[in-house]
């Protein structure tokens, strides 16, 4: 024979355990989602930077080794 108080306590404990488990699961999923958002933002930033680099490299004209330089090494124009 089991007492009705014991059954009631067992039911409360089971409900509490389920709620605690669901909260922990929700917290973990929230953390995973936050990290995935950060990772996605980093990947997007990397893609944008690579696109800018590719564009900049494609716009450069190849230098002719026989032409006179237009600037000195410090950036001042040659006269």
Backbone as ProteinMPNN parsed JSONL, in Angstrom:
{"seq_chain_A": "XXXXXXXXXXXXXXXXXXXXXXXXXXXXXXXXXXXXXXXXXXXXXXXXXXXXXXXXXXXXXXXXXXXXXXXXXXXXXXX", "coords_chain_A": {"N_chain_A": [[0.82, -1.179, 0.0], [0.48, 2.173, -0.795], [0.896, 5.475, 0.382], [-1.328, 8.287, 0.007], [-0.149, 10.772, 0.167], [2.512, 10.284, -0.507], [2.295, 9.582, -3.199], [1.359, 11.966, -4.208], [3.546, 13.633, -3.698], [5.436, 12.399, -5.312], [4.313, 12.84, -7.853], [4.429, 15.65, -7.944], [7.203, 15.976, -7.872], [7.899, 14.726, -10.289], [6.652, 16.446, -12.125], [8.052, 18.786, -11.552], [10.64, 17.975, -12.255], [10.317, 17.567, -14.985], [9.724, 20.189, -15.846], [12.113, 21.49, -15.084], [13.929, 20.116, -16.737], [12.968, 20.867, -19.285], [13.423, 23.627, -19.178], [16.233, 23.696, -18.987], [16.87, 22.521, -21.415], [15.782, 24.407, -23.171], [17.406, 26.589, -22.545], [19.915, 25.653, -23.386], [19.437, 25.296, -26.142], [18.971, 27.952, -26.827], [21.503, 29.036, -26.393], [22.987, 27.656, -28.316], [21.757, 28.592, -30.648], [22.413, 31.332, -30.477], [25.199, 31.214, -30.798], [25.32, 30.192, -33.386], [24.229, 32.3, -34.808], [26.226, 34.24, -34.414], [28.331, 32.961, -35.757], [27.319, 32.886, -38.37], [27.212, 35.633, -38.937], [29.962, 36.243, -38.899], [30.846, 34.683, -41.067], [29.457, 35.934, -43.148], [30.648, 38.452, -43.072], [33.275, 37.76, -43.744], [32.876, 36.85, -46.376], [32.029, 39.223, -47.61], [34.352, 40.787, -47.338], [36.155, 39.293, -48.848], [34.988, 39.535, -51.349], [35.29, 42.303, -51.764], [38.094, 42.414, -51.843], [38.641, 40.837, -54.11], [37.383, 42.41, -56.062], [38.962, 44.739, -55.872], [41.467, 43.755, -56.633], [40.92, 43.006, -59.256], [40.517, 45.409, -60.5], [42.957, 46.629, -60.655], [45.53, 47.71, -62.802], [47.796, 45.921, -64.789], [51.252, 46.42, -64.23], [53.63, 47.919, -66.354], [56.878, 46.957, -66.722], [58.756, 48.578, -67.966], [57.946, 51.225, -67.884], [58.204, 54.525, -66.482], [58.159, 55.149, -62.978], [55.347, 56.636, -61.32], [55.209, 57.685, -58.799], [57.269, 58.279, -55.888], [58.711, 55.973, -53.462], [57.717, 56.821, -51.02], [55.303, 57.86, -51.692], [55.057, 60.405, -52.754], [54.582, 62.409, -55.696], [56.405, 61.831, -58.733], [58.535, 64.119, -60.513]], "CA_chain_A": [[0.0, 0.0, 0.0], [1.206, 3.439, -0.784], [0.08, 6.561, 0.929], [-1.709, 9.29, -0.993], [0.838, 11.855, 0.253], [3.701, 9.863, -1.259], [1.957, 9.669, -4.626], [1.274, 13.391, -4.524], [4.92, 14.154, -3.746], [6.074, 11.826, -6.497], [3.766, 13.564, -9.012], [5.006, 17.003, -7.937], [8.608, 15.848, -8.247], [7.957, 14.426, -11.718], [6.32, 17.682, -12.841], [9.175, 19.703, -11.37], [11.748, 17.445, -13.052], [10.014, 17.829, -16.396], [9.878, 21.635, -16.06], [13.547, 21.788, -15.002], [14.544, 19.573, -17.945], [12.566, 21.703, -20.42], [14.13, 24.905, -19.055], [17.638, 23.46, -19.327], [16.899, 22.268, -22.851], [15.534, 25.7, -23.814], [18.603, 27.395, -22.349], [20.954, 25.111, -24.255], [19.078, 25.626, -27.524], [19.18, 29.39, -26.987], [22.947, 29.255, -26.501], [23.41, 27.146, -29.625], [21.265, 29.535, -31.652], [23.211, 32.556, -30.38], [26.506, 30.937, -31.398], [25.132, 30.048, -34.831], [24.036, 33.655, -35.335], [27.563, 34.849, -34.455], [29.091, 32.304, -36.813], [26.771, 33.348, -39.645], [27.661, 37.01, -39.133], [31.38, 36.201, -39.256], [30.966, 34.161, -42.431], [28.997, 36.975, -44.068], [31.681, 39.489, -43.105], [34.396, 37.218, -44.515], [32.487, 36.829, -47.788], [32.042, 40.609, -48.089], [35.739, 41.225, -47.45], [36.758, 38.6, -49.984], [34.441, 40.156, -52.555], [35.973, 43.59, -51.915], [39.473, 42.143, -52.249], [38.616, 40.383, -55.506], [37.079, 43.585, -56.884], [40.125, 45.626, -55.885], [42.521, 43.133, -57.432], [40.543, 42.974, -60.672], [40.561, 46.77, -61.036], [44.336, 47.064, -60.83], [46.104, 47.499, -64.121], [49.141, 45.347, -64.681], [52.287, 47.428, -64.439], [54.638, 47.673, -67.379], [58.161, 47.154, -66.048], [59.578, 49.559, -68.671], [57.468, 52.595, -67.686], [58.754, 55.258, -65.34], [57.208, 55.204, -61.866], [54.639, 57.919, -61.152], [55.441, 58.192, -57.44], [58.383, 57.711, -55.122], [58.26, 54.96, -52.511], [56.955, 57.442, -49.927], [54.005, 58.268, -52.204], [55.066, 61.722, -53.402], [54.645, 62.253, -57.154], [57.663, 62.1, -59.43], [58.433, 65.305, -61.382]], "C_chain_A": [[0.867, 1.246, 0.0], [0.282, 4.53, -0.283], [-0.211, 7.591, -0.151], [-0.743, 10.469, -0.979], [2.09, 11.542, -0.545], [3.455, 9.989, -2.759], [1.905, 11.122, -5.063], [2.669, 14.006, -4.626], [5.648, 13.654, -4.984], [5.597, 12.555, -7.755], [4.346, 14.97, -9.093], [6.465, 16.966, -8.372], [8.746, 15.583, -9.744], [7.644, 15.665, -12.549], [7.475, 18.664, -12.757], [10.357, 19.265, -12.229], [11.539, 17.741, -14.528], [10.206, 19.305, -16.719], [11.354, 22.014, -16.051], [14.274, 21.304, -16.255], [14.224, 20.45, -19.155], [13.27, 23.053, -20.375], [15.596, 24.758, -19.447], [17.794, 23.257, -20.83], [16.712, 23.578, -23.617], [16.772, 26.582, -23.719], [19.722, 26.94, -23.279], [20.674, 25.44, -25.715], [19.278, 27.111, -27.8], [20.659, 29.706, -27.156], [23.464, 28.794, -27.86], [22.982, 28.11, -30.727], [22.09, 30.814, -31.65], [24.584, 32.356, -31.025], [26.396, 30.778, -32.913], [24.92, 31.405, -35.493], [25.387, 34.355, -35.449], [28.383, 34.274, -35.603], [28.619, 32.768, -38.191], [27.219, 34.772, -39.943], [29.131, 37.058, -39.537], [31.579, 35.706, -40.684], [30.518, 35.19, -43.464], [30.043, 38.076, -44.201], [32.887, 39.013, -43.918], [34.087, 37.226, -46.011], [32.512, 38.237, -48.374], [33.469, 41.099, -48.288], [36.436, 40.555, -48.625], [36.262, 39.18, -51.303], [35.115, 41.498, -52.818], [37.412, 43.396, -52.387], [39.538, 41.707, -53.706], [38.337, 41.554, -56.437], [38.288, 44.505, -56.993], [41.247, 45.044, -56.739], [42.182, 43.133, -58.916], [40.603, 44.355, -61.309], [41.984, 47.251, -61.287], [44.811, 46.749, -62.241], [47.481, 46.867, -63.948], [50.187, 46.409, -65.01], [53.257, 46.978, -65.524], [55.997, 47.934, -66.737], [59.04, 48.213, -66.713], [59.114, 50.995, -68.457], [58.111, 53.207, -66.451], [57.726, 55.275, -64.215], [56.578, 56.59, -61.743], [54.868, 58.525, -59.771], [56.705, 57.567, -56.869], [57.816, 56.708, -54.118], [57.447, 55.554, -51.367], [55.602, 57.971, -50.394], [53.982, 59.634, -52.87], [55.232, 61.536, -54.904], [56.038, 62.566, -57.704], [57.456, 63.311, -60.332], [59.294, 65.169, -62.587]], "O_chain_A": [[1.863, 1.335, 0.719], [-0.93, 4.508, -0.496], [0.556, 7.749, -1.101], [-0.537, 11.104, -2.013], [2.664, 12.423, -1.184], [4.323, 10.455, -3.498], [2.354, 11.467, -6.156], [2.941, 14.8, -5.526], [6.388, 14.4, -5.624], [6.406, 12.855, -8.633], [4.711, 15.435, -10.173], [6.913, 17.814, -9.143], [9.619, 16.157, -10.396], [8.295, 15.912, -13.564], [7.84, 19.297, -13.748], [11.005, 20.099, -12.862], [12.474, 18.119, -15.234], [10.787, 19.642, -17.751], [11.804, 22.772, -16.909], [15.139, 22.005, -16.779], [15.108, 20.743, -19.96], [13.673, 23.574, -21.415], [16.138, 25.603, -20.159], [18.737, 23.763, -21.44], [17.407, 23.827, -24.603], [17.147, 27.244, -24.687], [20.399, 27.767, -23.889], [21.586, 25.824, -26.448], [19.708, 27.488, -28.891], [21.026, 30.551, -27.973], [24.286, 29.471, -28.479], [23.76, 28.408, -31.633], [22.431, 31.328, -32.715], [25.073, 33.243, -31.725], [27.296, 31.193, -33.643], [25.38, 31.632, -36.612], [25.669, 34.993, -36.463], [29.047, 35.01, -36.332], [29.436, 33.014, -39.078], [27.569, 35.086, -41.081], [29.506, 37.83, -40.42], [32.394, 36.255, -41.426], [31.123, 35.309, -44.529], [30.297, 38.574, -45.298], [33.455, 39.782, -44.693], [34.947, 37.573, -46.821], [32.963, 38.431, -49.503], [33.769, 41.751, -49.288], [37.225, 41.192, -49.323], [37.025, 39.302, -52.261], [35.473, 41.803, -53.956], [37.889, 44.142, -53.243], [40.403, 42.165, -54.453], [38.976, 41.685, -57.482], [38.605, 44.995, -58.077], [41.902, 45.77, -57.486], [43.08, 43.25, -59.75], [40.726, 44.467, -62.528], [42.191, 48.189, -62.058], [44.536, 45.683, -62.793], [48.237, 47.246, -63.053], [50.025, 47.192, -65.946], [53.645, 45.811, -65.595], [56.239, 49.039, -66.252], [59.98, 48.703, -66.088], [59.841, 51.918, -68.825], [58.503, 52.513, -65.513], [56.531, 55.404, -64.481], [57.222, 57.597, -62.036], [54.736, 59.735, -59.592], [57.15, 56.499, -57.291], [56.602, 56.605, -53.944], [56.586, 54.88, -50.802], [54.828, 58.48, -49.582], [52.982, 59.993, -53.493], [55.932, 60.625, -55.348], [56.743, 63.443, -57.206], [56.363, 63.524, -60.856], [59.331, 66.071, -63.424]]}, "name": "protein", "num_of_chains": 1, "seq": "XXXXXXXXXXXXXXXXXXXXXXXXXXXXXXXXXXXXXXXXXXXXXXXXXXXXXXXXXXXXXXXXXXXXXXXXXXXXXXX"}
